[in-house]
């Protein structure tokens, strides 16, 4: 879900995990945990990630919402 979207956005931005981590002042290990859906970012980290990837936070939220299973 979020991890897949984060990884796709990072790759589209042409960034490595190390580069993204340095830009948002996190560790590469934490970025990896996010990309594997082992951690969930705080809203502050979410916004920093979106800005670093040049994606609006709102667009990223919409993408996450679209990836969620629909309840019937």
ZALO-246655 format. One record per atom (N, C-alpha, C, O, CB): residue number from 1; x, y, z. Coordinates in steps of 0.05 Angstrom, whole numbers, padded with zeros to 5 digits. Glycine has a CB too. Layout:
N
+-----+--------+--------+--------+
!  nr !      x !      y !      z !
+-----+--------+--------+--------+
! NUM !      X !      Y !      Z !
...
+-----+--------+--------+--------+
REM end
This chain:
72
+-----+--------+--------+--------+
!  nr !      x !      y !      z !
+-----+--------+--------+--------+
!   1 !  00017 ! -00024 !  00000 !
!   1 !  00000 !  00000 !  00000 !
!   1 !  00018 !  00025 !  00000 !
!   1 !  00028 !  00032 ! -00021 !
!   1 ! -00019 !  00000 !  00024 !
!   2 !  00021 !  00038 !  00023 !
!   2 !  00036 !  00063 !  00023 !
!   2 !  00065 !  00057 !  00015 !
!   2 !  00077 !  00073 !  00000 !
!   2 !  00036 !  00075 !  00051 !
!   3 !  00076 !  00035 !  00024 !
!   3 !  00104 !  00028 !  00018 !
!   3 !  00109 !  00027 ! -00012 !
!   3 !  00129 !  00037 ! -00022 !
!   3 !  00112 !  00003 !  00031 !
!   4 !  00091 !  00013 ! -00026 !
!   4 !  00093 !  00011 ! -00056 !
!   4 !  00092 !  00039 ! -00069 !
!   4 !  00108 !  00045 ! -00087 !
!   4 !  00071 ! -00007 ! -00067 !
!   5 !  00073 !  00055 ! -00060 !
!   5 !  00071 !  00082 ! -00071 !
!   5 !  00096 !  00099 ! -00065 !
!   5 !  00105 !  00114 ! -00082 !
!   5 !  00046 !  00096 ! -00060 !
!   6 !  00106 !  00096 ! -00041 !
!   6 !  00130 !  00111 ! -00034 !
!   6 !  00154 !  00103 ! -00052 !
!   6 !  00168 !  00120 ! -00062 !
!   6 !  00137 !  00107 ! -00004 !
!   7 !  00157 !  00077 ! -00055 !
!   7 !  00179 !  00067 ! -00072 !
!   7 !  00176 !  00076 ! -00101 !
!   7 !  00195 !  00085 ! -00113 !
!   7 !  00180 !  00036 ! -00070 !
!   8 !  00152 !  00075 ! -00112 !
!   8 !  00147 !  00084 ! -00139 !
!   8 !  00153 !  00113 ! -00142 !
!   8 !  00166 !  00122 ! -00162 !
!   8 !  00118 !  00078 ! -00147 !
!   9 !  00144 !  00129 ! -00123 !
!   9 !  00149 !  00158 ! -00124 !
!   9 !  00179 !  00164 ! -00122 !
!   9 !  00189 !  00182 ! -00135 !
!   9 !  00134 !  00173 ! -00102 !
!  10 !  00193 !  00149 ! -00104 !
!  10 !  00222 !  00153 ! -00101 !
!  10 !  00236 !  00146 ! -00127 !
!  10 !  00254 !  00161 ! -00135 !
!  10 !  00232 !  00136 ! -00078 !
!  11 !  00229 !  00124 ! -00139 !
!  11 !  00242 !  00116 ! -00164 !
!  11 !  00236 !  00135 ! -00186 !
!  11 !  00254 !  00142 ! -00203 !
!  11 !  00234 !  00088 ! -00172 !
!  12 !  00211 !  00145 ! -00188 !
!  12 !  00204 !  00165 ! -00208 !
!  12 !  00220 !  00190 ! -00205 !
!  12 !  00227 !  00204 ! -00224 !
!  12 !  00174 !  00171 ! -00206 !
!  13 !  00226 !  00197 ! -00180 !
!  13 !  00242 !  00221 ! -00174 !
!  13 !  00272 !  00216 ! -00179 !
!  13 !  00288 !  00235 ! -00177 !
!  13 !  00238 !  00230 ! -00145 !
!  14 !  00279 !  00191 ! -00185 !
!  14 !  00306 !  00184 ! -00190 !
!  14 !  00324 !  00185 ! -00166 !
!  14 !  00348 !  00191 ! -00167 !
!  14 !  00318 !  00203 ! -00210 !
!  15 !  00312 !  00178 ! -00143 !
!  15 !  00327 !  00179 ! -00118 !
!  15 !  00332 !  00151 ! -00107 !
!  15 !  00315 !  00133 ! -00110 !
!  15 !  00312 !  00196 ! -00097 !
!  16 !  00354 !  00147 ! -00094 !
!  16 !  00359 !  00123 ! -00079 !
!  16 !  00347 !  00126 ! -00051 !
!  16 !  00339 !  00148 ! -00043 !
!  16 !  00390 !  00116 ! -00077 !
!  17 !  00345 !  00104 ! -00037 !
!  17 !  00336 !  00105 ! -00009 !
!  17 !  00354 !  00124 !  00007 !
!  17 !  00345 !  00139 !  00024 !
!  17 !  00335 !  00077 !  00004 !
!  18 !  00380 !  00122 !  00002 !
!  18 !  00400 !  00138 !  00017 !
!  18 !  00395 !  00168 !  00011 !
!  18 !  00396 !  00184 !  00030 !
!  18 !  00428 !  00130 !  00009 !
!  19 !  00390 !  00175 ! -00014 !
!  19 !  00386 !  00203 ! -00021 !
!  19 !  00360 !  00214 ! -00009 !
!  19 !  00360 !  00236 !  00002 !
!  19 !  00385 !  00206 ! -00051 !
!  20 !  00339 !  00198 ! -00010 !
!  20 !  00314 !  00207 !  00003 !
!  20 !  00317 !  00210 !  00033 !
!  20 !  00308 !  00229 !  00044 !
!  20 !  00292 !  00186 ! -00003 !
!  21 !  00330 !  00190 !  00045 !
!  21 !  00335 !  00192 !  00074 !
!  21 !  00350 !  00217 !  00082 !
!  21 !  00343 !  00230 !  00101 !
!  21 !  00349 !  00167 !  00083 !
!  22 !  00371 !  00223 !  00067 !
!  22 !  00387 !  00247 !  00073 !
!  22 !  00370 !  00272 !  00070 !
!  22 !  00373 !  00291 !  00086 !
!  22 !  00412 !  00248 !  00055 !
!  23 !  00354 !  00273 !  00049 !
!  23 !  00338 !  00296 !  00044 !
!  23 !  00318 !  00302 !  00066 !
!  23 !  00313 !  00325 !  00073 !
!  23 !  00323 !  00293 !  00017 !
!  24 !  00306 !  00281 !  00077 !
!  24 !  00285 !  00284 !  00098 !
!  24 !  00296 !  00279 !  00126 !
!  24 !  00281 !  00279 !  00145 !
!  24 !  00262 !  00266 !  00093 !
!  25 !  00322 !  00276 !  00128 !
!  25 !  00336 !  00272 !  00154 !
!  25 !  00326 !  00248 !  00169 !
!  25 !  00319 !  00250 !  00193 !
!  25 !  00333 !  00297 !  00171 !
!  26 !  00325 !  00225 !  00154 !
!  26 !  00318 !  00200 !  00166 !
!  26 !  00340 !  00180 !  00158 !
!  26 !  00359 !  00187 !  00144 !
!  26 !  00290 !  00190 !  00156 !
!  27 !  00338 !  00156 !  00168 !
!  27 !  00358 !  00136 !  00160 !
!  27 !  00348 !  00120 !  00136 !
!  27 !  00324 !  00118 !  00131 !
!  27 !  00364 !  00116 !  00184 !
!  28 !  00367 !  00108 !  00122 !
!  28 !  00360 !  00091 !  00099 !
!  28 !  00344 !  00068 !  00109 !
!  28 !  00325 !  00058 !  00095 !
!  28 !  00385 !  00082 !  00084 !
!  29 !  00350 !  00058 !  00132 !
!  29 !  00336 !  00035 !  00143 !
!  29 !  00307 !  00042 !  00148 !
!  29 !  00289 !  00025 !  00144 !
!  29 !  00350 !  00026 !  00169 !
!  30 !  00302 !  00066 !  00158 !
!  30 !  00274 !  00074 !  00163 !
!  30 !  00259 !  00076 !  00136 !
!  30 !  00235 !  00068 !  00135 !
!  30 !  00273 !  00101 !  00178 !
!  31 !  00271 !  00087 !  00116 !
!  31 !  00258 !  00089 !  00090 !
!  31 !  00252 !  00061 !  00080 !
!  31 !  00230 !  00056 !  00069 !
!  31 !  00277 !  00103 !  00069 !
!  32 !  00270 !  00042 !  00084 !
!  32 !  00265 !  00014 !  00076 !
!  32 !  00241 !  00003 !  00091 !
!  32 !  00225 ! -00011 !  00079 !
!  32 !  00290 ! -00003 !  00081 !
!  33 !  00240 !  00008 !  00117 !
!  33 !  00218 ! -00002 !  00133 !
!  33 !  00191 !  00010 !  00123 !
!  33 !  00171 ! -00004 !  00122 !
!  33 !  00222 !  00005 !  00162 !
!  34 !  00191 !  00035 !  00115 !
!  34 !  00167 !  00048 !  00104 !
!  34 !  00159 !  00034 !  00078 !
!  34 !  00136 !  00028 !  00074 !
!  34 !  00171 !  00078 !  00100 !
!  35 !  00179 !  00030 !  00061 !
!  35 !  00173 !  00018 !  00035 !
!  35 !  00164 ! -00011 !  00037 !
!  35 !  00150 ! -00021 !  00019 !
!  35 !  00198 !  00019 !  00017 !
!  36 !  00171 ! -00024 !  00058 !
!  36 !  00161 ! -00052 !  00062 !
!  36 !  00137 ! -00053 !  00081 !
!  36 !  00129 ! -00074 !  00090 !
!  36 !  00184 ! -00069 !  00074 !
!  37 !  00124 ! -00030 !  00085 !
!  37 !  00101 ! -00028 !  00102 !
!  37 !  00105 ! -00039 !  00130 !
!  37 !  00086 ! -00050 !  00142 !
!  37 !  00077 ! -00042 !  00089 !
!  38 !  00129 ! -00037 !  00141 !
!  38 !  00135 ! -00046 !  00168 !
!  38 !  00132 ! -00023 !  00188 !
!  38 !  00131 ! -00028 !  00212 !
!  38 !  00163 ! -00058 !  00169 !
!  39 !  00131 !  00001 !  00178 !
!  39 !  00127 !  00025 !  00194 !
!  39 !  00108 !  00044 !  00180 !
!  39 !  00105 !  00043 !  00156 !
!  39 !  00155 !  00040 !  00200 !
!  40 !  00095 !  00060 !  00196 !
!  40 !  00077 !  00081 !  00185 !
!  40 !  00087 !  00108 !  00193 !
!  40 !  00093 !  00112 !  00216 !
!  40 !  00047 !  00076 !  00195 !
!  41 !  00091 !  00126 !  00174 !
!  41 !  00102 !  00152 !  00181 !
!  41 !  00082 !  00170 !  00196 !
!  41 !  00058 !  00167 !  00193 !
!  41 !  00112 !  00167 !  00156 !
!  42 !  00093 !  00187 !  00213 !
!  42 !  00077 !  00208 !  00225 !
!  42 !  00068 !  00227 !  00203 !
!  42 !  00079 !  00226 !  00181 !
!  42 !  00092 !  00222 !  00248 !
!  43 !  00049 !  00244 !  00209 !
!  43 !  00040 !  00263 !  00189 !
!  43 !  00063 !  00282 !  00181 !
!  43 !  00065 !  00290 !  00158 !
!  43 !  00016 !  00280 !  00200 !
!  44 !  00080 !  00289 !  00200 !
!  44 !  00103 !  00307 !  00194 !
!  44 !  00122 !  00294 !  00175 !
!  44 !  00132 !  00306 !  00156 !
!  44 !  00117 !  00315 !  00220 !
!  45 !  00128 !  00268 !  00180 !
!  45 !  00146 !  00254 !  00162 !
!  45 !  00133 !  00250 !  00135 !
!  45 !  00147 !  00252 !  00114 !
!  45 !  00154 !  00226 !  00174 !
!  46 !  00108 !  00244 !  00134 !
!  46 !  00093 !  00241 !  00110 !
!  46 !  00095 !  00266 !  00092 !
!  46 !  00100 !  00264 !  00068 !
!  46 !  00063 !  00234 !  00115 !
!  47 !  00092 !  00289 !  00104 !
!  47 !  00093 !  00314 !  00089 !
!  47 !  00122 !  00319 !  00080 !
!  47 !  00126 !  00327 !  00057 !
!  47 !  00084 !  00338 !  00107 !
!  48 !  00142 !  00313 !  00096 !
!  48 !  00170 !  00316 !  00088 !
!  48 !  00176 !  00298 !  00065 !
!  48 !  00190 !  00306 !  00046 !
!  48 !  00189 !  00311 !  00111 !
!  49 !  00166 !  00273 !  00066 !
!  49 !  00171 !  00254 !  00044 !
!  49 !  00158 !  00265 !  00018 !
!  49 !  00171 !  00264 ! -00003 !
!  49 !  00160 !  00227 !  00051 !
!  50 !  00133 !  00273 !  00020 !
!  50 !  00119 !  00283 ! -00004 !
!  50 !  00134 !  00307 ! -00016 !
!  50 !  00138 !  00308 ! -00041 !
!  50 !  00091 !  00291 !  00003 !
!  51 !  00142 !  00325 !  00000 !
!  51 !  00157 !  00349 ! -00010 !
!  51 !  00183 !  00341 ! -00023 !
!  51 !  00190 !  00351 ! -00044 !
!  51 !  00162 !  00369 !  00013 !
!  52 !  00198 !  00323 ! -00010 !
!  52 !  00224 !  00314 ! -00021 !
!  52 !  00220 !  00300 ! -00048 !
!  52 !  00238 !  00302 ! -00065 !
!  52 !  00238 !  00295 ! -00001 !
!  53 !  00197 !  00287 ! -00051 !
!  53 !  00192 !  00272 ! -00076 !
!  53 !  00177 !  00290 ! -00097 !
!  53 !  00170 !  00281 ! -00118 !
!  53 !  00176 !  00247 ! -00070 !
!  54 !  00173 !  00315 ! -00089 !
!  54 !  00159 !  00334 ! -00106 !
!  54 !  00131 !  00324 ! -00114 !
!  54 !  00123 !  00327 ! -00138 !
!  54 !  00175 !  00340 ! -00131 !
!  55 !  00117 !  00314 ! -00095 !
!  55 !  00090 !  00305 ! -00098 !
!  55 !  00074 !  00319 ! -00076 !
!  55 !  00083 !  00321 ! -00053 !
!  55 !  00087 !  00273 ! -00095 !
!  56 !  00050 !  00329 ! -00083 !
!  56 !  00034 !  00342 ! -00062 !
!  56 !  00025 !  00322 ! -00042 !
!  56 !  00018 !  00299 ! -00050 !
!  56 !  00010 !  00358 ! -00075 !
!  57 !  00025 !  00329 ! -00017 !
!  57 !  00015 !  00310 !  00003 !
!  57 ! -00014 !  00301 ! -00003 !
!  57 ! -00020 !  00277 !  00002 !
!  57 !  00015 !  00323 !  00031 !
!  58 ! -00030 !  00318 ! -00013 !
!  58 ! -00058 !  00311 ! -00020 !
!  58 ! -00059 !  00290 ! -00042 !
!  58 ! -00075 !  00271 ! -00040 !
!  58 ! -00073 !  00335 ! -00029 !
!  59 ! -00042 !  00293 ! -00062 !
!  59 ! -00041 !  00273 ! -00084 !
!  59 ! -00032 !  00246 ! -00073 !
!  59 ! -00043 !  00225 ! -00080 !
!  59 ! -00022 !  00282 ! -00106 !
!  60 ! -00012 !  00246 ! -00055 !
!  60 ! -00002 !  00222 ! -00043 !
!  60 ! -00024 !  00208 ! -00027 !
!  60 ! -00027 !  00184 ! -00027 !
!  60 !  00023 !  00227 ! -00026 !
!  61 ! -00039 !  00224 ! -00012 !
!  61 ! -00061 !  00213 !  00004 !
!  61 ! -00082 !  00200 ! -00014 !
!  61 ! -00092 !  00179 ! -00008 !
!  61 ! -00074 !  00235 !  00022 !
!  62 ! -00089 !  00214 ! -00036 !
!  62 ! -00108 !  00203 ! -00055 !
!  62 ! -00099 !  00176 ! -00066 !
!  62 ! -00114 !  00158 ! -00069 !
!  62 ! -00113 !  00223 ! -00078 !
!  63 ! -00073 !  00175 ! -00072 !
!  63 ! -00062 !  00150 ! -00083 !
!  63 ! -00064 !  00128 ! -00062 !
!  63 ! -00070 !  00105 ! -00069 !
!  63 ! -00033 !  00154 ! -00092 !
!  64 ! -00058 !  00134 ! -00037 !
!  64 ! -00060 !  00114 ! -00016 !
!  64 ! -00089 !  00105 ! -00013 !
!  64 ! -00094 !  00081 ! -00010 !
!  64 ! -00049 !  00126 !  00011 !
!  65 ! -00107 !  00124 ! -00013 !
!  65 ! -00135 !  00118 ! -00010 !
!  65 ! -00145 !  00100 ! -00033 !
!  65 ! -00160 !  00081 ! -00028 !
!  65 ! -00152 !  00144 ! -00010 !
!  66 ! -00136 !  00105 ! -00057 !
!  66 ! -00144 !  00089 ! -00080 !
!  66 ! -00134 !  00060 ! -00078 !
!  66 ! -00145 !  00042 ! -00089 !
!  66 ! -00135 !  00101 ! -00106 !
!  67 ! -00111 !  00057 ! -00064 !
!  67 ! -00099 !  00030 ! -00062 !
!  67 ! -00112 !  00013 ! -00040 !
!  67 ! -00106 ! -00011 ! -00038 !
!  67 ! -00070 !  00033 ! -00057 !
!  68 ! -00128 !  00025 ! -00023 !
!  68 ! -00141 !  00011 ! -00001 !
!  68 ! -00163 ! -00007 ! -00012 !
!  68 ! -00177 !  00001 ! -00031 !
!  68 ! -00152 !  00030 !  00020 !
!  69 ! -00167 ! -00030 !  00000 !
!  69 ! -00189 ! -00048 ! -00009 !
!  69 ! -00216 ! -00034 ! -00003 !
!  69 ! -00219 ! -00021 !  00017 !
!  69 ! -00188 ! -00075 !  00006 !
!  70 ! -00234 ! -00038 ! -00021 !
!  70 ! -00261 ! -00027 ! -00019 !
!  70 ! -00278 ! -00044 !  00000 !
!  70 ! -00277 ! -00069 ! -00003 !
!  70 ! -00274 ! -00023 ! -00046 !
!  71 ! -00293 ! -00032 !  00017 !
!  71 ! -00312 ! -00047 !  00034 !
!  71 ! -00338 ! -00048 !  00019 !
!  71 ! -00348 ! -00029 !  00008 !
!  71 ! -00315 ! -00033 !  00062 !
!  72 ! -00350 ! -00072 !  00020 !
!  72 ! -00376 ! -00075 !  00006 !
!  72 ! -00398 ! -00081 !  00026 !
!  72 ! -00421 ! -00085 !  00018 !
!  72 ! -00375 ! -00097 ! -00015 !
+-----+--------+--------+--------+
REM end
